[in-house]
Every structure is written in structure tokens, then in C-alpha cells.
Amino acid sequence: MNALPTHLSDLQQALANLDVLTPPAQKLEQLILAHADQLALPAAGATLARWQALAAVAEHDLSLAKLFEGHTDALAILKELRVDLSPVLQAQPAGRSQSWAVWAAEMSGCRVMIESGDSEPGTPVKLSGIKAWCSGAHSGTHALLTAWSAATAGPQLVAVELAQPQIQVSHKHWHAVGMRASESLRVSFDQAIGWSVGGPGKYLTRPGFWHGGAGVAACWYGGALALARALQSALARTDAATRDRFRLAAAGRVDVALQGTSQLFRQTAAWIDSHPQDDARPAALRLRLATAACAQQVLALTGDAMGAAPFCLDRSFAQAAADLPVFIRQSHGDHDYAELGEYVSLQGSDIWEM
């Protein structure tokens, strides 16, 4: 029987129970064992609740959020594609959970090829090549990754168990400062065994692709919240009569940015829940771009208002401020603005009516 979706209050309590000094991979393990990873599925009537959960994890720790978002996205993909891999996946030892990742980024010079097997779901394939940007590669148990076949023009989704001698993880290229603890490493495959999850192109064409893309923006929002709350707390600790007007103005600008973006999350979640099979690309692009801009604004405003002190003396603030600029690089900037603009150019003149 599937577990019930996690309530936000239960997740927040589970996060509060985590030791701030615990590495993100171990934190993820603790959340999974507490069943705090059982989020509402996207486009199933509670998309906003799912995004609120992702934001809460990100507010706690952005590197943890990177791992948590990938794990919960993988679970959602398997549900959406109706793939049951339990007959072929090995059971985990007692006290150890399945920790999933989604590795779909494509870097020039790094590609995993399907050398044998077919695209029928659940059938075995053999994989060789290199995959970059593999978050959680050092600590996870399973991954969904995009691989390529010489016979097809697009990538195919494949599931792998990571405890194979044919799979090797390299730290050689990972020099990150921000998001360092996410360990988004390179992984090499040499005749590794995988299982087909969807046919060629299925990963990108399924409705849930853009639902998941919008969910990443919830992590950016949570990272911005952590910084905004630090500014809010600093003001609250200052006597009202002596509060700096510049800091107050910064807090006002932060409030406007967050309030507007939070309303867009609510609007987008409602639209996705009402149109679960429709193309969510425009809505997701709009949300991702707005959230990235909001996060950048909050980062700049809080830093200018509070000065160097929290970057040097507040461990949590300093880590969030280092992590957030790296995480929001998952936004493709002008490329996504151009794609959204192409959509806008084909719409009627009433697209922006109140």
C-alpha cells in the first residue's frame, strides 16, 4: 500500500530534528526513513502542497533540497510512467532506504549510450559512457538517467542500481564552493546494467516534465526565504525606534518580491491541477524565471542591508548565500525568456488582462 502524502507540519518537524552539521546525504536518509519523502504527486490536486514541502527543505539546506527534489522527482516519474521496478531491484539492507536521483543534464563530451537492450519498460539494457552533473552520486542507491541509442534521435530514460562495479564515481571535476555538499559528480558506466523506464523521448514529452521543472523553482524560493527570514529576524531584534530606514526599505522590497512570487506559485499550481495533461511549459517557464529573479533580488537586498556580518558570522546564512546563486543557475536565463516570448507572440492580445 502506498504511504499517504506527507503533511507539511510533519516534514517541518522532521527537518527540525535534523542536526545542522549532518551531511545532506545523511539528512536525506533520515527523511526517507521517517517517510517524509512521500509528497503529494504533481498535477493530482495538491501540487502547491508538494511545492511547499520542497521550499521547506530548501529553506533548511539547499544541498539537501537538491538531493530531496531529485529523489521525490524520481518517485513521481515512476508513478507517472506506471513503471514498477520492484521485481528487478534488490531489496535494501535493514535500516537502509532506497535513495533515488534524476540525472538528465547533458554536457558536451559526456553521454551515456545504450549498447544493448530495448525500450520496453522493465527490460534490461547495458550502458556505457559518462554522465555529468550527477547529484547524490556518491551516496544514492538508484538513479533515473537519460541515455542514448544509436538507433534513435532522442534520449531514453533508464533506471540503474548504483552499487555495481561497472559504475564508478569521480570527484575529479567537482570544485564547487556553493552547493558543494550536493556532490554533483561525474559517473562513468562500463557495460553497467539498467532497466528501461520509458521509450525514446518519453522523459521530455510526458506532462510531468514541466511539473517537475516548476518544482525546482520551489527550491529556489525556499533558499530565498532563508535569507529573507534572516533580515526579518535582524530587524525584530532591533528596537523599533532605532531601526535603520535603509534596512526597512530593503525588507519592504523583499516582501514585495516574495509576495508576488508566492502568488504566482499558487496560481500556477492551481492551473496545473486543473489541466494535468496539458502542456505546462509556458506556466513553468514563467514561474521559474520569476522565481530566479526574485531569488537574485532577495540575495542582493539582504546582503546590502545586513552587510558582511551574516556572511562571516552566521553559518546558515553564509551557506545559503553561497548555495543559492549556484542553484538558480539551473534557470536558463535568456534562452528561457526567448522560449516564453515565442509562446507569447502566438497568443491573443488579452493574455495579460487582470
C-alpha positions as CSV (number, residue, x, y, z in Angstrom):
1,M,0.0,0.0,0.0
2,N,1.3,3.5,-0.9
3,A,2.1,5.8,2.0
4,L,-0.1,8.8,2.5
5,P,1.4,12.1,1.3
6,T,3.5,13.9,3.9
7,H,1.8,16.8,5.8
8,L,3.9,19.9,5.7
9,S,3.9,20.1,9.6
10,D,5.3,16.5,9.7
11,L,8.0,17.4,7.3
12,Q,8.9,20.6,9.2
13,Q,9.2,18.6,12.4
14,A,11.4,16.0,10.7
15,L,13.6,18.9,9.4
16,A,13.7,20.4,12.9
17,N,15.0,17.0,14.2
18,L,18.0,17.1,11.9
19,D,21.4,18.1,13.1
20,V,22.5,21.1,11.1
21,L,26.1,19.7,10.9
22,T,24.9,16.4,9.4
23,P,25.9,16.0,5.7
24,P,23.0,16.4,3.3
25,A,23.1,12.7,2.1
26,Q,22.6,11.5,5.7
27,K,19.8,14.0,6.2
28,L,18.1,12.7,3.2
29,E,18.4,9.2,4.5
30,Q,16.8,10.2,7.8
31,L,13.9,12.0,6.0
32,I,13.3,8.9,3.9
33,L,13.3,6.6,6.9
34,A,10.8,8.9,8.5
35,H,8.6,8.7,5.4
36,A,8.9,12.4,5.0
37,D,9.6,11.9,1.3
38,Q,6.1,10.8,0.5
39,L,4.9,14.0,-1.1
40,A,1.7,14.7,-3.0
41,L,2.1,13.8,-6.6
42,P,2.2,16.8,-9.1
43,A,-1.0,17.6,-11.0
44,A,-3.0,15.4,-8.7
45,G,-4.9,18.2,-6.8
46,A,-2.2,19.1,-4.2
47,T,0.6,20.5,-6.3
48,L,1.0,23.5,-4.1
49,A,1.5,21.3,-1.0
50,R,4.2,19.5,-2.9
51,W,6.0,22.8,-3.7
52,Q,5.6,24.0,-0.1
53,A,7.4,20.9,1.0
54,L,10.2,21.4,-1.4
55,A,10.5,25.0,-0.3
56,A,10.7,24.0,3.4
57,V,13.5,21.6,2.7
58,A,15.4,24.2,0.7
59,E,14.9,26.8,3.5
60,H,16.6,24.3,5.8
61,D,19.5,23.3,3.5
62,L,19.8,23.9,-0.3
63,S,22.2,21.0,-0.9
64,L,19.7,18.7,0.9
65,A,17.0,20.2,-1.2
66,K,18.9,19.3,-4.4
67,L,19.0,15.6,-3.3
68,F,15.5,15.6,-1.9
69,E,14.0,17.2,-5.0
70,G,15.8,14.6,-7.2
71,H,14.6,11.7,-5.1
72,T,11.0,12.8,-4.9
73,D,11.0,13.7,-8.7
74,A,12.2,10.2,-9.5
75,L,9.4,8.7,-7.4
76,A,6.9,10.9,-9.2
77,I,8.3,9.9,-12.7
78,L,8.0,6.2,-11.9
79,K,4.4,6.8,-10.8
80,E,3.5,8.8,-13.9
81,L,5.0,6.3,-16.3
82,R,3.4,3.4,-14.3
83,V,6.7,1.6,-14.1
84,D,7.2,-1.0,-11.2
85,L,10.8,-1.9,-10.9
86,S,10.4,-3.9,-7.6
87,P,10.7,-7.3,-9.4
88,V,14.2,-6.4,-10.6
89,L,15.6,-4.1,-7.9
90,Q,17.4,-5.7,-5.0
91,A,15.9,-5.1,-1.5
92,Q,17.8,-2.7,0.7
93,P,19.5,-3.9,3.9
94,A,17.6,-3.4,7.1
95,G,17.8,0.3,8.2
96,R,18.8,1.4,4.7
97,S,16.3,3.0,2.3
98,Q,16.2,3.5,-1.5
99,S,17.6,6.9,-2.3
100,W,16.9,8.0,-5.9
101,A,18.3,10.7,-8.2
102,V,17.4,12.0,-11.6
103,W,20.4,12.6,-13.9
104,A,19.1,14.2,-17.1
105,A,21.6,17.0,-17.8
106,E,23.6,16.7,-21.0
107,M,27.1,18.1,-21.1
108,S,29.2,18.2,-24.3
109,G,31.6,15.3,-24.3
110,C,29.6,13.4,-21.7
111,R,27.0,10.9,-22.9
112,V,25.8,7.5,-21.8
113,M,25.0,5.1,-24.6
114,I,22.6,2.1,-24.6
115,E,24.8,-0.7,-26.1
116,S,22.2,-3.4,-26.0
117,G,18.6,-3.9,-25.0
118,D,15.3,-2.3,-26.0
119,S,12.9,0.4,-24.8
120,E,10.2,-1.9,-23.4
121,P,9.6,-0.8,-19.8
122,G,11.3,-3.0,-17.3
123,T,13.6,-4.7,-19.8
124,P,17.4,-4.8,-19.1
125,V,19.9,-2.7,-21.1
126,K,23.7,-2.3,-21.0
127,L,25.1,1.2,-20.5
128,S,28.5,2.7,-21.3
129,G,29.7,6.3,-21.2
130,I,29.9,9.3,-18.8
131,K,27.2,11.3,-17.2
132,A,27.9,14.7,-15.7
133,W,26.0,16.7,-13.0
134,C,25.0,13.6,-11.0
135,S,23.8,15.0,-7.7
136,G,24.0,12.4,-4.9
137,A,26.1,10.1,-7.0
138,H,28.4,9.3,-4.0
139,S,25.6,8.4,-1.6
140,G,22.4,7.3,-3.5
141,T,21.3,3.8,-4.2
142,H,19.4,4.3,-7.5
143,A,19.1,6.8,-10.3
144,L,17.0,7.6,-13.3
145,L,19.2,8.8,-16.1
146,T,18.9,9.8,-19.8
147,A,20.8,7.6,-22.1
148,W,21.1,7.5,-25.9
149,S,20.8,4.8,-28.5
150,A,22.4,4.8,-32.0
151,A,19.0,3.8,-33.4
152,T,17.1,6.8,-32.0
153,A,17.4,10.5,-32.2
154,G,16.4,11.3,-28.6
155,P,17.3,10.3,-25.1
156,Q,15.6,7.4,-23.2
157,L,15.0,7.1,-19.5
158,V,16.8,4.3,-17.8
159,A,16.9,3.2,-14.1
160,V,20.1,1.9,-12.6
161,E,21.2,0.5,-9.3
162,L,24.4,2.3,-8.3
163,A,26.1,-0.5,-6.4
164,Q,27.6,-2.0,-9.5
165,P,31.4,-2.4,-10.1
166,Q,30.6,-1.2,-13.7
167,I,29.6,2.2,-12.3
168,Q,32.4,4.5,-11.0
169,V,32.0,7.9,-9.4
170,S,34.7,10.6,-9.8
171,H,35.3,13.7,-7.7
172,K,38.0,14.9,-10.0
173,H,35.9,17.7,-11.7
174,W,33.9,18.9,-8.7
175,H,35.4,22.2,-7.4
176,A,32.2,23.9,-6.3
177,V,32.0,26.2,-3.3
178,G,28.3,26.9,-3.4
179,M,26.3,23.7,-3.4
180,R,29.5,21.8,-2.7
181,A,27.7,19.3,-0.4
182,S,25.3,18.3,-3.2
183,E,28.3,16.4,-4.8
184,S,27.0,16.7,-8.4
185,L,29.8,14.5,-9.7
186,R,30.6,12.6,-12.9
187,V,29.7,9.0,-13.2
188,S,31.2,6.5,-15.7
189,F,29.4,3.4,-16.9
190,D,31.2,0.4,-18.4
191,Q,28.6,-2.2,-19.5
192,A,26.5,-1.4,-16.5
193,I,23.1,-3.0,-16.2
194,G,20.0,-0.7,-16.3
195,W,16.3,-1.1,-17.0
196,S,14.2,0.8,-19.5
197,V,11.7,3.1,-17.9
198,G,10.3,4.9,-21.0
199,G,10.7,4.9,-24.7
200,P,12.9,7.4,-26.6
201,G,11.8,11.0,-25.9
202,K,9.3,9.9,-23.2
203,Y,11.1,11.7,-20.4
204,L,10.8,15.1,-22.2
205,T,7.3,14.7,-23.7
206,R,5.4,13.5,-20.7
207,P,3.2,16.1,-19.0
208,G,5.1,15.7,-15.7
209,F,8.4,17.0,-17.2
210,W,7.3,20.7,-16.8
211,H,5.6,19.9,-13.5
212,G,8.9,18.8,-12.2
213,G,10.7,21.8,-13.7
214,A,8.4,24.1,-11.8
215,G,9.1,22.2,-8.6
216,V,12.8,23.0,-8.9
217,A,11.7,26.7,-8.6
218,A,10.1,25.9,-5.3
219,C,13.6,25.0,-4.0
220,W,15.0,28.4,-5.2
221,Y,12.1,30.1,-3.4
222,G,12.9,28.2,-0.2
223,G,16.5,29.4,-0.5
224,A,15.4,33.0,-0.8
225,L,13.1,32.6,2.2
226,A,16.0,31.6,4.4
227,L,17.8,34.8,3.6
228,A,14.6,36.9,3.9
229,R,13.9,35.5,7.3
230,A,17.4,36.4,8.5
231,L,16.8,40.0,7.6
232,Q,13.4,39.9,9.3
233,S,14.9,38.4,12.4
234,A,17.6,41.1,12.5
235,L,15.0,43.8,12.3
236,A,12.9,42.2,15.0
237,R,15.9,42.1,17.4
238,T,16.4,45.9,16.9
239,D,14.4,48.4,19.0
240,A,11.7,50.0,16.8
241,A,12.9,53.5,17.5
242,T,16.4,52.7,16.2
243,R,15.7,50.6,13.2
244,D,17.7,51.6,10.2
245,R,15.4,53.0,7.4
246,F,17.6,51.5,4.7
247,R,17.1,48.0,6.2
248,L,13.4,48.6,6.5
249,A,13.2,49.7,2.8
250,A,15.1,46.5,1.9
251,A,12.7,44.4,3.9
252,G,9.8,46.1,2.1
253,R,11.3,45.3,-1.3
254,V,11.9,41.7,-0.2
255,D,8.3,41.4,0.9
256,V,7.0,42.7,-2.5
257,A,9.3,40.2,-4.4
258,L,8.3,37.2,-2.2
259,Q,4.6,38.0,-2.0
260,G,4.3,38.4,-5.8
261,T,6.2,35.2,-6.4
262,S,4.3,33.2,-3.8
263,Q,1.0,34.2,-5.5
264,L,2.4,33.0,-8.9
265,F,3.2,29.6,-7.2
266,R,-0.4,29.4,-6.1
267,Q,-1.8,30.4,-9.5
268,T,0.5,28.0,-11.4
269,A,-0.2,25.1,-9.0
270,A,-4.0,25.6,-9.4
271,W,-3.6,25.7,-13.2
272,I,-1.6,22.5,-13.3
273,D,-4.1,20.7,-11.0
274,S,-6.9,21.8,-13.3
275,H,-5.0,20.9,-16.5
276,P,-3.0,17.8,-15.6
277,Q,-2.4,16.6,-19.1
278,D,-2.0,20.0,-20.8
279,D,1.4,21.5,-21.9
280,A,2.6,23.3,-18.7
281,R,5.8,24.6,-20.4
282,P,4.7,28.3,-20.6
283,A,3.4,28.3,-17.0
284,A,6.5,26.5,-15.7
285,L,8.9,28.8,-17.6
286,R,7.1,31.9,-16.3
287,L,7.3,30.6,-12.7
288,R,11.0,29.5,-13.0
289,L,12.1,32.9,-14.5
290,A,10.1,34.9,-11.9
291,T,11.4,32.9,-9.0
292,A,15.0,33.1,-10.2
293,A,14.7,36.9,-10.5
294,C,13.1,37.0,-7.0
295,A,15.9,34.9,-5.5
296,Q,18.5,37.1,-7.1
297,Q,16.8,40.2,-5.8
298,V,16.4,38.9,-2.3
299,L,20.0,37.8,-2.2
300,A,21.2,41.3,-3.2
301,L,18.8,43.2,-0.9
302,T,19.6,41.1,2.2
303,G,23.3,41.3,1.6
304,D,23.3,45.1,1.0
305,A,21.0,45.7,4.0
306,M,22.9,43.5,6.5
307,G,26.5,44.0,5.4
308,A,29.3,41.5,5.8
309,A,28.4,40.3,9.3
310,P,26.0,37.4,8.4
311,F,28.2,36.2,5.6
312,C,31.0,35.8,8.1
313,L,29.4,35.1,11.5
314,D,26.1,33.3,10.6
315,R,26.9,29.8,9.4
316,S,23.4,29.1,8.0
317,F,23.1,32.5,6.2
318,A,26.6,32.2,4.8
319,Q,25.9,28.7,3.4
320,A,22.5,29.7,1.9
321,A,24.1,32.8,0.3
322,A,26.8,30.7,-1.3
323,D,24.5,28.0,-2.4
324,L,21.6,30.0,-3.9
325,P,23.5,31.7,-6.8
326,V,24.7,28.3,-7.9
327,F,21.3,26.5,-7.6
328,I,19.5,29.1,-9.6
329,R,21.9,28.6,-12.5
330,Q,19.6,25.8,-13.4
331,S,17.5,28.6,-14.9
332,H,18.5,29.0,-18.5
333,G,18.0,32.8,-18.4
334,D,17.6,34.4,-21.8
335,H,17.2,31.1,-23.5
336,D,14.0,30.5,-21.4
337,Y,12.9,34.1,-21.8
338,A,13.1,33.7,-25.6
339,E,11.2,30.5,-25.4
340,L,8.5,32.1,-23.3
341,G,8.5,35.1,-25.7
342,E,7.9,32.8,-28.6
343,Y,4.8,31.4,-26.9
344,V,3.6,34.9,-26.1
345,S,3.9,36.0,-29.7
346,L,1.4,33.4,-30.7
347,Q,-1.3,34.4,-28.1
348,G,-4.1,36.8,-28.3
349,S,-4.0,40.4,-27.1
350,D,-5.9,39.5,-23.9
351,I,-3.1,37.4,-22.4
352,W,-2.2,39.9,-19.8
353,E,-5.7,41.0,-18.8
354,M,-6.3,41.3,-15.0
